[in-house]
Amino acid sequence: MTSRKLRSNFPRGSYLWAVRNAQWQAMGIPEEDCEKPKIAVVNSSSELAACYSHLDQVAAEVKQAIRAAGGVPFEVRTAAPSDFVTGAGARGAYMLAARDLVTNDIEVAVEGAQLDGMVCLTSCDKTVPGQLMAAARLNVPTLLVPCGYQASGEYKGRHVDIEEVFIHSMHALTGHTPVDDVIGMSRCAIRSPGVCSGLGTANSMHIVCEALGLALPGSAPVAALSPKMFDDARAAGERIVDMVWKDLKPRDILSPGAFANAVRAVLAIGGSLNTVKHLQAVATEAGSGVDVYGLFERLGPQTPVLAGIRPIGERFIEEFEAAGGCRALMKQLAPLLDTTALTVTGASVADNLREVQVGDAEVIRPIERPVAPRPAIVLLRGNLAPEGGLIKTGIAERKTRRFSGPAICFGTSDQALAALKDGSIRPGHVVVMRGAGACGGPAMGGGASRVVFGIDGAGLGDQVAMLTDGHLSGLVCKGLVVAEVAPEAALGGPLALVEDGDTVTIDLDTRRVDLDVSDEVLEQRRARWQAPAPMFDRGWLQIYRRNVGPLSKGAVLVKDDNHQE
């Protein structure tokens, strides 16, 4: 099909046609190409982190495939945030804030130029949801290409990856790991470009792309720079041209059933907690009305864990890929999925799964023989979290499913870590770390993950619990930790009213988190509560802080009247 009017085309000789033609002639693009589908190749290449260092190679293959299929590729760039590099500044606030910057980068390039479609090269944590959000917002034909996970290494004869470096760097802070070992691990943990090799946020979101139907079946996860990754990239370049001619758009694909399928996939692998807010952000940008938090709450108890991949289990991501990856996972989940949902292939989930075989039913189990019958991600509510809080329980049967103890409260991760070092945090405590939410952090910076690993390093992982309005690294799967408690403390949520010594109870069986303080006392505290002074009075973080919405909408940028100044 090559007869549909393309939005990128303008009348020959008109102002817009002429000035674009002049620009493109100077770049060596023939005049006749002005009539072809014009495709953005969204590239977040960067020399700051291994996650992105290979994307130029991928972009070259995608562009060549687009040209061969009769399209014209235009490579555009976005911000390229990496938790382990760009998380250093502003207490980590640039991380989540960069997600929305990526979305707006894409809007400026693609919508401003009125391009006809886009292929997004997905890599580290925040670029994937940023690209999905742009796809949902702009609603032009879009394909996402997972660009692979990194090879990990060995240290002293044992496997080591970025997760171990992160964990043991915090263990070193409490004296439980020699600093020389942390240095040694850091030298060999990453052996190739690509994202973290466990099922952290990046690989979890790559799987989300496929489960939503916005990546080609069988493309996630994949080893970076592998022949398969390049084959998938070329296939995406070829497919996007046909999608443009057929006008197959993201909102045709992002149905309620597609979101439910993605939620099921995350639950079945015990994926990153961060997928919840990112999927909600995509749903919000799509205008779909889907309540992703409600889906996790409702579908969690109905969805067993079928794959125990690090960090929730002992299997490696390479084993998951070899067993068939997301496509095999969805095959096993098929009785629970909406298999009528449309995908980028132009076919339904059922059509895509018809001939799929699971490569290893021990790595990706059938529903009737799961790795764990309980959900690995649980949404809790209660008087401390009326809008919800998230906990990643893992797959091991917990000795403690109910924890009740006195609160010990901190406003920053540095304060909490100092208390760990001087022994102020003791067995039985519930550590409350607040002021790290989307608005108060802002952007959920604040280092909650550092505190979790610090507690683990101090040998208190099973003896204390933690509550925070901040988020956790996708690699975190330790202790009884309730994250993303909403509404957040900076907006006057109940977490802001907790005081040292208050009894806090976390109950996984009832899915509640509660504060044992009378309503009368809470009202007295609320009357004297004052909003914290806002941080960052200039630049991108000021824009983010002033416009970020609630987690219930995915923390997207939408100005409302609830923000504190």
GUKOLKE-701706 format. One line per 3 residues: number of its first residue (from 1); for each residue x, y negated, z of C-alpha. Coordinates in steps of 0.02 Angstrom, whole numbers, plus 50000, padded with zeros to 5 digits. Example, Ala and Ser with C-alpha at 12.3 -4.5 7.8 and 13.67 -1.06 7.14 Angstrom:
BEGIN
1 = 50615/50225/50390 | 50684/50053/50357
//
This chain:
BEGIN
1 = 50000/50000/50000 | 50080/49837/49943 | 49935/49719/49910
4 = 49890/49648/50081 | 49926/49463/50102 | 50072/49440/50220
7 = 50068/49299/50344 | 50252/49261/50306 | 50214/49216/50125
10 = 50175/49039/50070 | 50124/48969/49899 | 50272/48967/49781
13 = 50346/48791/49773 | 50256/48731/49929 | 50353/48644/50067
16 = 50365/48797/50179 | 50407/48913/50035 | 50540/48795/49966
19 = 50633/48757/50127 | 50633/48939/50181 | 50693/48992/50009
22 = 50833/48864/50019 | 50889/48932/50187 | 50881/49113/50131
25 = 50967/49081/49964 | 51113/49011/50062 | 51117/49175/50160
28 = 51119/49281/50003 | 50937/49336/50011 | 50864/49347/49835
31 = 50713/49240/49792 | 50605/49392/49754 | 50627/49451/49933
34 = 50521/49304/49989 | 50369/49410/49943 | 50420/49565/50042
37 = 50376/49608/50224 | 50489/49510/50338 | 50538/49610/50491
40 = 50621/49547/50650 | 50754/49664/50718 | 50753/49611/50900
43 = 50928/49638/50968 | 50989/49604/51145 | 51171/49640/51107
46 = 51290/49576/51239 | 51470/49600/51293 | 51423/49577/51476
49 = 51366/49756/51507 | 51386/49931/51435 | 51196/49941/51421
52 = 51200/49825/51270 | 51373/49842/51198 | 51321/49962/51059
55 = 51164/49877/50996 | 51246/49791/50848 | 51284/49964/50777
58 = 51102/50014/50799 | 51039/49851/50721 | 51144/49881/50566
61 = 51063/50051/50537 | 50888/49985/50566 | 50914/49840/50445
64 = 50979/49956/50310 | 50827/50069/50330 | 50708/49920/50320
67 = 50788/49862/50158 | 50778/50036/50084 | 50592/50043/50128
70 = 50557/49879/50040 | 50565/49754/50181 | 50679/49610/50228
73 = 50759/49621/50401 | 50801/49468/50506 | 50903/49503/50660
76 = 50857/49394/50809 | 50934/49389/50983 | 50865/49379/51160
79 = 50933/49367/51335 | 51017/49529/51393 | 51003/49548/51583
82 = 51091/49689/51675 | 51055/49716/51859 | 51236/49759/51893
85 = 51307/49605/51806 | 51183/49462/51792 | 51109/49511/51960
88 = 51256/49425/52044 | 51189/49248/52034 | 51044/49168/52129
91 = 51026/49318/52246 | 50970/49424/52098 | 50829/49307/52048
94 = 50880/49304/51865 | 50836/49487/51844 | 50645/49493/51841
97 = 50639/49314/51779 | 50740/49368/51627 | 50604/49491/51579
100 = 50486/49348/51540 | 50624/49249/51458 | 50649/49395/51337
103 = 50463/49390/51296 | 50470/49204/51260 | 50632/49220/51161
106 = 50541/49342/51046 | 50388/49232/51032 | 50491/49083/50978
109 = 50583/49181/50842 | 50443/49292/50776 | 50292/49182/50796
112 = 50385/49024/50749 | 50445/49102/50586 | 50279/49194/50558
115 = 50369/49358/50529 | 50263/49510/50485 | 50325/49639/50609
118 = 50467/49686/50724 | 50579/49827/50778 | 50638/49804/50957
121 = 50800/49886/51013 | 50764/49937/51192 | 50902/49954/51318
124 = 50920/49898/51499 | 50782/49876/51626 | 50706/49707/51588
127 = 50724/49702/51399 | 50605/49850/51377 | 50454/49774/51466
130 = 50498/49603/51395 | 50487/49675/51220 | 50327/49771/51258
133 = 50250/49612/51328 | 50297/49518/51170 | 50222/49655/51063
136 = 50060/49644/51162 | 50057/49454/51158 | 50101/49426/50974
139 = 50006/49578/50909 | 50107/49600/50751 | 50157/49776/50694
142 = 50294/49831/50815 | 50403/49983/50847 | 50518/50005/50997
145 = 50679/50104/50977 | 50756/50179/51135 | 50942/50150/51117
148 = 51004/50281/51236 | 51078/50324/51403 | 51262/50318/51448
151 = 51376/50467/51479 | 51426/50485/51661 | 51591/50550/51730
154 = 51678/50644/51869 | 51771/50591/52025 | 51871/50713/52130
157 = 51791/50857/52036 | 51612/50799/52065 | 51485/50715/51952
160 = 51477/50526/51970 | 51367/50397/51887 | 51314/50218/51922
163 = 51192/50277/52055 | 51334/50348/52160 | 51434/50188/52138
166 = 51286/50085/52199 | 51247/50200/52346 | 51426/50219/52405
169 = 51467/50035/52389 | 51331/50006/52520 | 51392/50155/52622
172 = 51564/50071/52623 | 51484/49917/52700 | 51437/50020/52852
175 = 51602/50113/52855 | 51536/50280/52795 | 51629/50284/52628
178 = 51811/50231/52605 | 51827/50078/52493 | 51960/50169/52391
181 = 51830/50301/52345 | 51708/50168/52288 | 51845/50094/52178
184 = 51887/50266/52110 | 51706/50305/52070 | 51683/50138/51983
187 = 51827/50179/51865 | 51747/50336/51795 | 51559/50324/51823
190 = 51517/50261/51648 | 51592/50344/51495 | 51494/50267/51352
193 = 51375/50126/51309 | 51193/50145/51358 | 51081/50129/51510
196 = 51096/50212/51681 | 51095/50399/51657 | 50964/50441/51788
199 = 50777/50411/51780 | 50796/50232/51838 | 50692/50091/51767
202 = 50774/50092/51595 | 50749/50275/51551 | 50578/50272/51636
205 = 50527/50125/51526 | 50595/50210/51370 | 50480/50355/51410
208 = 50338/50231/51439 | 50364/50162/51264 | 50337/50334/51188
211 = 50194/50381/51305 | 50104/50218/51261 | 50121/50262/51077
214 = 50237/50116/51033 | 50394/50221/51002 | 50412/50365/50880
217 = 50373/50536/50956 | 50529/50623/51017 | 50635/50467/51033
220 = 50650/50458/51224 | 50761/50489/51313 | 50912/50500/51199
223 = 51100/50494/51221 | 51172/50328/51164 | 51267/50334/50999
226 = 51213/50515/50968 | 51164/50569/50791 | 50985/50585/50852
229 = 50981/50406/50915 | 51037/50343/50744 | 50913/50457/50655
232 = 50773/50386/50764 | 50831/50208/50729 | 50831/50236/50541
235 = 50659/50318/50550 | 50593/50166/50643 | 50663/50048/50510
238 = 50575/50148/50375 | 50412/50165/50471 | 50391/49981/50518
241 = 50373/49928/50335 | 50226/50047/50312 | 50151/49986/50476
244 = 50157/49807/50412 | 50069/49852/50249 | 49937/49950/50346
247 = 49924/49812/50477 | 49942/49935/50621 | 49960/49821/50772
250 = 50002/49847/50956 | 49827/49808/51018 | 49760/49945/50905
253 = 49871/50063/51005 | 49865/49989/51181 | 49697/50063/51228
256 = 49645/50106/51406 | 49684/50286/51362 | 49860/50240/51308
259 = 49894/50154/51475 | 49825/50304/51569 | 49940/50418/51467
262 = 50091/50311/51513 | 50043/50313/51697 | 50026/50502/51692
265 = 50197/50518/51611 | 50280/50409/51745 | 50194/50507/51884
268 = 50245/50674/51807 | 50430/50626/51811 | 50427/50526/51973
271 = 50491/50377/51874 | 50539/50204/51931 | 50420/50103/52041
274 = 50457/49956/51928 | 50357/50035/51788 | 50199/49991/51882
277 = 50217/49802/51873 | 50293/49811/51699 | 50147/49912/51631
280 = 50027/49792/51716 | 50117/49647/51632 | 50096/49730/51462
283 = 49911/49758/51497 | 49892/49576/51547 | 49981/49512/51391
286 = 49871/49627/51284 | 49714/49555/51363 | 49658/49735/51390
289 = 49581/49716/51562 | 49669/49877/51617 | 49707/49888/51804
292 = 49871/49983/51803 | 49888/49979/51993 | 49716/50058/52003
295 = 49770/50192/51879 | 49920/50239/51986 | 49810/50242/52140
298 = 49677/50351/52056 | 49784/50464/51947 | 49926/50491/52071
301 = 49841/50626/52175 | 49785/50713/52014 | 49954/50717/51927
304 = 50088/50841/51984 | 50273/50812/51960 | 50331/50920/51814
307 = 50516/50870/51803 | 50639/50842/51944 | 50766/50729/51860
310 = 50893/50627/51958 | 50867/50530/52069 | 50709/50622/52130
313 = 50781/50794/52086 | 50943/50879/52042 | 50919/50896/51854
316 = 51013/50782/51736 | 50940/50672/51600 | 51035/50774/51470
319 = 50936/50928/51524 | 50773/50831/51510 | 50816/50774/51334
322 = 50868/50951/51282 | 50703/51019/51349 | 50608/50902/51234
325 = 50599/50740/51332 | 50442/50636/51334 | 50362/50733/51191
328 = 50379/50899/51286 | 50320/50815/51447 | 50163/50755/51357
331 = 50137/50929/51285 | 50134/51000/51461 | 50023/50856/51519
334 = 49904/50870/51371 | 49754/50934/51471 | 49762/50775/51575
337 = 49796/50652/51433 | 49685/50551/51317 | 49745/50640/51161
340 = 49633/50535/51049 | 49744/50383/51081 | 49822/50308/50923
343 = 50011/50294/50903 | 50135/50206/50789 | 50136/50358/50676
346 = 49959/50314/50626 | 49905/50480/50702 | 49836/50524/50873
349 = 49929/50595/51021 | 49846/50763/50985 | 49911/50762/50807
352 = 50086/50717/50864 | 50089/50856/50994 | 50013/50995/50889
355 = 50176/51080/50838 | 50280/51032/50990 | 50370/51169/51087
358 = 50442/51143/51261 | 50627/51183/51254 | 50645/51235/51437
361 = 50493/51263/51547 | 50603/51263/51702 | 50659/51085/51669
364 = 50487/51023/51612 | 50362/51132/51703 | 50182/51173/51654
367 = 50042/51095/51758 | 50002/51259/51845 | 50184/51277/51905
370 = 50243/51102/51949 | 50404/51047/52031 | 50297/50965/52165
373 = 50108/50960/52186 | 50108/50792/52276 | 50135/50628/52184
376 = 50310/50555/52192 | 50240/50377/52182 | 50106/50325/52305
379 = 50009/50162/52315 | 49963/50116/52493 | 49842/49987/52558
382 = 49798/49925/52731 | 49792/49765/52831 | 49976/49733/52790
385 = 49953/49767/52604 | 49774/49725/52554 | 49827/49714/52371
388 = 49941/49865/52386 | 50118/49922/52416 | 50219/50057/52328
391 = 50323/50199/52396 | 50428/50326/52301 | 50416/50484/52404
394 = 50523/50598/52296 | 50484/50782/52274 | 50555/50859/52432
397 = 50428/50899/52566 | 50446/50761/52695 | 50468/50802/52878
400 = 50392/50633/52920 | 50234/50579/52829 | 50179/50458/52963
403 = 50295/50331/53044 | 50247/50208/53180 | 50367/50092/53266
406 = 50413/49915/53316 | 50451/49790/53179 | 50619/49703/53162
409 = 50604/49560/53038 | 50726/49479/52916 | 50714/49341/52788
412 = 50860/49399/52680 | 50954/49557/52638 | 51113/49481/52710
415 = 51028/49462/52879 | 50968/49642/52875 | 51138/49709/52825
418 = 51222/49610/52964 | 51099/49686/53087 | 51144/49858/53023
421 = 51328/49825/53052 | 51306/49759/53229 | 51184/49897/53280
424 = 51030/49787/53301 | 50930/49904/53188 | 50900/50061/53289
427 = 50809/50227/53267 | 50620/50201/53273 | 50623/50026/53197
430 = 50519/49971/53049 | 50631/49851/52953 | 50527/49708/52880
433 = 50619/49614/52742 | 50513/49475/52669 | 50527/49322/52559
436 = 50586/49431/52414 | 50427/49432/52309 | 50396/49368/52134
439 = 50365/49190/52193 | 50465/49186/52355 | 50622/49274/52294
442 = 50590/49206/52170 | 50577/49341/52039 | 50593/49478/52170
445 = 50777/49441/52196 | 50842/49469/52371 | 50927/49637/52373
448 = 50799/49753/52452 | 50888/49900/52370 | 51050/49852/52456
451 = 50963/49864/52623 | 50890/50035/52582 | 51061/50104/52536
454 = 51138/50017/52686 | 51013/50104/52801 | 51055/50269/52717
457 = 51241/50235/52736 | 51219/50198/52921 | 51143/50371/52943
460 = 50971/50300/52986 | 50878/50353/52828 | 50761/50473/52920
463 = 50752/50372/53079 | 50690/50202/53021 | 50560/50143/52896
466 = 50560/49986/52790 | 50431/49865/52723 | 50468/49730/52594
469 = 50382/49618/52469 | 50536/49638/52359 | 50563/49771/52228
472 = 50682/49918/52225 | 50806/49974/52095 | 50735/50115/51989
475 = 50874/50224/52061 | 50810/50208/52239 | 50726/50364/52307
478 = 50778/50363/52490 | 50690/50345/52655 | 50515/50289/52699
481 = 50516/50122/52608 | 50360/50027/52555 | 50404/49897/52422
484 = 50313/49762/52325 | 50193/49732/52469 | 50059/49612/52408
487 = 50011/49477/52434 | 50189/49425/52466 | 50249/49332/52621
490 = 50292/49170/52529 | 50108/49153/52481 | 50048/49182/52659
493 = 50017/49368/52643 | 50000/49470/52804 | 50184/49517/52793
496 = 50224/49335/52836 | 50135/49353/53004 | 50231/49505/53070
499 = 50341/49470/53221 | 50480/49570/53302 | 50408/49706/53412
502 = 50239/49720/53324 | 50188/49900/53292 | 50184/49946/53108
505 = 50115/50113/53047 | 50147/50192/52877 | 50041/50346/52838
508 = 50067/50438/52673 | 49919/50554/52698 | 49793/50414/52722
511 = 49892/50302/52603 | 49889/50156/52724 | 50011/50031/52798
514 = 49944/49937/52948 | 49992/49811/53081 | 49928/49844/53257
517 = 49891/49664/53303 | 49719/49593/53338 | 49631/49481/53213
520 = 49628/49343/53343 | 49817/49345/53364 | 49842/49350/53176
523 = 49731/49198/53154 | 49834/49104/53284 | 49993/49149/53192
526 = 49918/49100/53025 | 49869/48930/53094 | 50050/48890/53135
529 = 50128/48974/52983 | 50217/48861/52861 | 50264/48907/52684
532 = 50452/48922/52660 | 50539/48782/52566 | 50549/48831/52382
535 = 50719/48874/52310 | 50789/48821/52141 | 50730/48648/52093
538 = 50798/48648/51916 | 50824/48760/51766 | 50742/48922/51717
541 = 50713/48985/51894 | 50614/48828/51937 | 50504/48857/51784
544 = 50482/49039/51833 | 50444/49003/52015 | 50313/48873/51973
547 = 50221/48980/51847 | 50237/49162/51898 | 50072/49249/51933
550 = 50030/49386/52058 | 50091/49565/52049 | 49912/49621/52020
553 = 49929/49542/51848 | 50107/49603/51821 | 50194/49444/51883
556 = 50180/49364/51711 | 50200/49178/51685 | 50029/49099/51702
559 = 50006/48940/51801 | 49872/48947/51936 | 49828/48856/52096
562 = 49900/48985/52216 | 50083/48934/52205 | 50173/48855/52349
565 = 50286/48705/52324
//
